[in-house]
């Protein structure tokens, strides 16, 4: 399985996870000139921009550690593009990370970090 296929699989796991918790998925793999946002969802009246990261092992660190300041900035710029292009600039928003660890036995381990980082002005 190549990295794109793995990413798609992790995003599907994250989508199912969020839907079970009452989130409404607005779009997957939102692309714009600034980058890509894995998932855009509604949590009540809040738009949530979700970065999904998966790991098969912790050899290279935890999945959520891959969302560094540079990646956060790219997500934030893409989120601004989404809000303005969709006429939703008045909505509250937040940035979450869903980290998925491949199972040794059984279920994937999912860590949902709500409000993982703030946006920039």
C-alpha positions as CSV (number, residue, x, y, z in Angstrom):
1,X,0.0,0.0,0.0
2,X,1.5,3.4,-1.0
3,X,1.4,6.5,1.2
4,X,-1.6,8.0,-0.5
5,X,-3.6,4.8,0.0
6,X,-2.5,4.7,3.7
7,X,-3.5,8.4,4.1
8,X,-6.9,7.7,2.5
9,X,-7.4,4.8,4.8
10,X,-6.6,6.8,7.9
11,X,-8.9,9.6,6.7
12,X,-11.7,7.1,6.4
13,X,-11.1,5.8,9.9
14,X,-11.1,9.4,11.2
15,X,-14.3,10.2,9.3
16,X,-16.1,7.2,10.8
17,X,-14.8,8.2,14.2
18,X,-16.1,11.8,13.9
19,X,-19.5,10.7,12.5
20,X,-20.0,8.4,15.5
21,X,-19.5,11.4,17.7
22,X,-22.0,13.5,16.0
23,X,-19.8,15.6,13.7
24,X,-21.1,16.4,10.2
25,X,-18.4,16.0,7.5
26,X,-18.4,19.0,5.1
27,X,-15.6,17.9,2.9
28,X,-12.6,15.6,2.6
29,X,-9.2,16.5,1.1
30,X,-10.0,20.1,0.6
31,X,-7.3,21.5,-1.7
32,X,-6.4,25.1,-2.5
33,X,-3.3,27.0,-3.5
34,X,-2.1,27.0,0.1
35,X,-2.3,23.3,0.7
36,X,-4.7,20.6,1.7
37,X,-7.0,20.0,4.7
38,X,-7.7,16.4,5.4
39,X,-11.2,16.8,6.8
40,X,-13.5,19.8,7.4
41,X,-16.4,19.1,9.7
42,X,-19.1,20.8,11.8
43,X,-19.2,20.2,15.6
44,X,-22.4,21.9,16.5
45,X,-21.9,25.5,15.2
46,X,-18.1,25.3,15.0
47,X,-16.2,24.5,11.8
48,X,-13.4,22.0,12.6
49,X,-10.4,21.7,10.4
50,X,-8.9,18.2,11.0
51,X,-5.4,17.0,10.3
52,X,-5.2,13.2,10.2
53,X,-1.9,11.5,10.9
54,X,-1.3,7.8,11.1
55,X,1.7,5.6,12.2
56,X,2.4,2.0,11.9
57,X,5.0,2.2,14.8
58,X,6.4,4.9,17.1
59,X,9.9,4.4,15.7
60,X,9.8,7.9,14.2
61,X,7.8,9.5,16.9
62,X,4.1,9.9,17.6
63,X,1.8,10.7,14.7
64,X,0.7,14.1,16.2
65,X,4.3,15.2,16.4
66,X,4.3,15.4,12.6
67,X,2.0,18.4,12.8
68,X,4.8,21.0,13.3
69,X,4.5,24.8,13.2
70,X,5.1,24.8,9.4
71,X,2.3,22.3,8.8
72,X,0.0,24.2,11.2
73,X,0.6,27.4,9.3
74,X,-0.2,25.7,6.0
75,X,-3.4,24.3,7.4
76,X,-4.4,27.7,8.8
77,X,-3.9,29.4,5.5
78,X,-5.9,26.7,3.7
79,X,-8.6,27.1,6.4
80,X,-8.8,30.8,5.7
81,X,-9.2,30.1,2.0
82,X,-12.0,27.6,2.8
83,X,-13.9,30.0,5.0
84,X,-13.7,32.9,2.5
85,X,-14.5,30.8,-0.6
86,X,-17.5,29.1,1.1
87,X,-18.9,32.4,2.5
88,X,-18.4,31.1,6.1
89,X,-15.9,33.7,7.4
90,X,-18.3,34.5,10.3
91,X,-18.2,31.0,11.7
92,X,-16.2,30.0,14.8
93,X,-13.5,27.5,13.9
94,X,-10.9,25.3,15.5
95,X,-8.0,23.0,14.5
96,X,-8.0,19.4,15.7
97,X,-5.6,16.6,15.1
98,X,-6.6,12.9,14.9
99,X,-3.6,10.6,15.4
100,X,-4.1,7.0,14.5
101,X,-1.8,4.2,15.6
102,X,-1.9,0.9,13.8
103,X,-3.0,-1.9,16.1
104,X,-0.8,-4.8,17.1
105,X,-3.9,-6.7,17.9
106,X,-7.5,-5.5,17.5
107,X,-8.7,-1.9,17.1
108,X,-6.7,1.1,15.9
109,X,-5.7,3.5,18.7
110,X,-7.3,6.9,18.0
111,X,-6.3,10.0,19.8
112,X,-8.4,13.1,19.0
113,X,-6.7,16.3,20.1
114,X,-9.4,18.9,20.2
115,X,-8.0,22.5,19.7
116,X,-4.6,21.1,18.9
117,X,-3.3,24.5,17.8
118,X,-4.5,28.0,17.3
119,X,-4.6,30.0,14.1
120,X,-2.5,33.1,13.2
121,X,-3.7,36.6,12.6
